[in-house]
Amino acid sequence: MSLVTTLYVGLFYLATILLVAGLALRIRKYAQTPAPLKIPTMPAPLTETGVAMRMAREVVFFESLFRSNKWTWIFGYLFHFGMLLVLLRHLRYFTEPVWFWVNWIQPFGKYAAFAMLAGLLGLWARRFLVDRVRYISTPSDHLMLALLVGIALSGLGMGYLVHTDIVAVKAFFLGLMRFSPQPLPADPLLLVHLGLVAILMIIFPISKLLHAPGVFFSPTRNQVDNPRERRHIAPWAEQMEASER
Amino acid sequence: MADFEVPELREYPIVPKLKEGTMAHSRPYVAAGKFQTPLGFPEELVDNWKEVAIDKMGELLGKYRSLQVFLDACVHCGACTDKCHYYLGTSDPKNMPVARQELLRKVYRRYFTFAGKYFPKLVGAADLTEEVLDEWYSYFHQCSQCRRCSVFCPYGIDTAEISMAAREIMDAVGKGQKYCNEIIGKVYVVGNNLGLPEPALKDTLEGLEEDIEDDTGVKVRLPLDEKGCEILLVTPSADFFAEPHVDGLMGYAKVFHEAGVSWTLSSKASEAANFGMFIGSYENMRKIALRIREAALELGVKRIVFGECGHAWRVAYSFLNTLAGPFDFLDQKYPIPQHICEFTYNLIQENKLRFNKAANDDMRVTFHDSCNVARGSGMGKMEGGQFIIPRAVIKAACNHFFDMDQDTIHDSTFCCGGGGGLLTDDLMELRVKGAQPRAQALQRVVEDHGVTNMAAICAICKSQFTKVLPYYGFTMDQIVSVHQLVSNAIVLKGSEQEAELAGETE
């Protein structure tokens, strides 16, 4: 096995462990931290079903962002749903035989990469052009966009300019999943692409990318409007009450 | 009239360009030791304040999921940057919700996250220093906890939660705000924010009974501490003496009178507002809320009704049951607690109140949705009832009603500029500038529809507007209580007004 292959095998196992364990710990923290008072942003749904609908609108359509700023919404939407299609398309490199619906979206997935890139560039442009957004941008905000743009560009480069041995790439990933490593083609673009993806996986649980699991735990979005009907007391508040009696 | 520049009112709202540091000087008086101790806070800045602050932050992160998730989830997308009335009115970038949150978040990152511990510059993390603490004190007292930003945030990040946590940390290190903490102390000793003792209340209420009798010829009672009544009315203490609040109180009394229910005020729970929320203190908020429970038990009432008060209604609607419940000793047929607007609305629906709308024909009215009613509470058992019900009450009492611009009402409403513990003279510049977005929307309906008056259901809104709207060329009496409109138009059985109307139709 070549040095490159060994390195990338190690990198991807490490990245996967950090991503999964990091996210699991973070999600456990969110789930275990009590929400001591009812604080949904009102008006809020009166039923659990209503809350599920509200959350679905938020996650699928970015409803609040749409109300807030149409430019950010358009770019954000292009990026996120472009990336979703691209990710789903990539499932073909991890499944054998390839699932039928992954074949269906293959043509859309290829163009979605352009949508993803356009969205990212739009979001990045806002960080320079809008004075308010410029003011709140940190170096890591720019680096995060650079990272994602790098992933998109290197991926598109392999699709349209310098092809790699995609059959070998698939064999490499299936090998990883079956714990029997296979050689990885040492094409520069491919190594850049995969290296950036691994970095993204590693920083996911320790960065603002936590907005992805975070939104589901946001008390202003996931609570039912029923405080007059039901008490909503946190364990620590209950203890406080008990100690007074 | 002001030693600062009053923002101009434009025909169309614009988002101002950043002007850094314009409000860096704005800060309320720090609480003296005597105002800190009754609330359980240190008298002055403790020696090891950094340690205490970081410990407190850690404690709050473990107690409040909102804080933990909100400090992690922000992606700096900028959706909130043009939503805060204080940013729109001051142009100070630190009044953009995300920038205000960052003041706390940068310290959170430094002490509680991997990236902030090892790459502080990269992710915008910073040590807690005296300058940072001063900045907290300044800018977390430029947030009225109105929650407008949380409506527009794609993750629902609510700066109010961040401000409350920051204020709680500052209280814990001994840097409390005088206005809020002094007031909470008064509630503990006297029973209300204004420090009105029982004899003064009694005197005031008797005076109001006389006023109503002079106006209508009907003996309408405003009872205090009467046992065995059906309803306990809890209302902001401003209702007992300030204009236009007191006209609202007379309105509630007339509605109760017409409904034929027995009711009473309580000198112990003579305050609806709960400033414990402003300082983010669950303990103090609970202690204040428990006074209402105790008063209800002592007086043996069956129902609790709240008067017109915004933040009070948020605490009452969203928190009271949790803080001071279960209220199993009250009549479960009615909402616990109930808003006076819900009470009046139900009577209107049942056709039990008679109005002579012409009595309000000298007014063309608009309605200011109070922030904490709009985004922190509800009314009726319907989504958005807090928008529908007060308007229905106004329309039942007035012929001429016009709403302000869509982007400035309902859950997009602007705070009056004085909420969240900022209604103090030492923050006058902030209050005037923060009222600019509302004043601008009001100016539009004045010009387009000839609106003469703006009604509100919040004691803070009413006090704030009477004080600051004159800076924008309005007069203080243009702000009215919703139940003042009810009071003007309601036709009491056996009143002089009833006789007059009968005479006209004969």
Interface residues (C-beta under 8 A of the other chain):
Chain A: R26 K29 Y30 T33 P34 A35 P36 L37 K38 I39 T41 M42 P43 A44 P45 L46 G50 E58 F62 S64 L65 R67 S68 N69 T72 G76 L123 R126 V130 D131 R132 V133 Y135 I136 S137 T138 P139 S140 D141 L143 I203 I206 S207 K208 L210 H211 G214 V215 F217 S218 P219 T220 R221 D225 P227 R228 R230 R231 H232 I233 A234 W236 A237 M240
Chain B: V15 K17 L18 L61 G62 K63 Y64 R65 S66 Q68 V69 F70 D72 A73 C74 V75 H76 C77 G78 A79 C80 T81 D82 K83 P93 M96 V98 A99 E102 T113 F114 A115 F119 K121 L122 V123 G124 R147 S150 V151 F152 C153 P154 Y155 G156 I157 D158 E161 Y282 E283 R286 Y317 S318 F319 N321 T322 G325 P326 P335 I336 P337 A374 R375 G376 S377 G378 K381 M382 E383 G384 G385 Q386 F387 D411
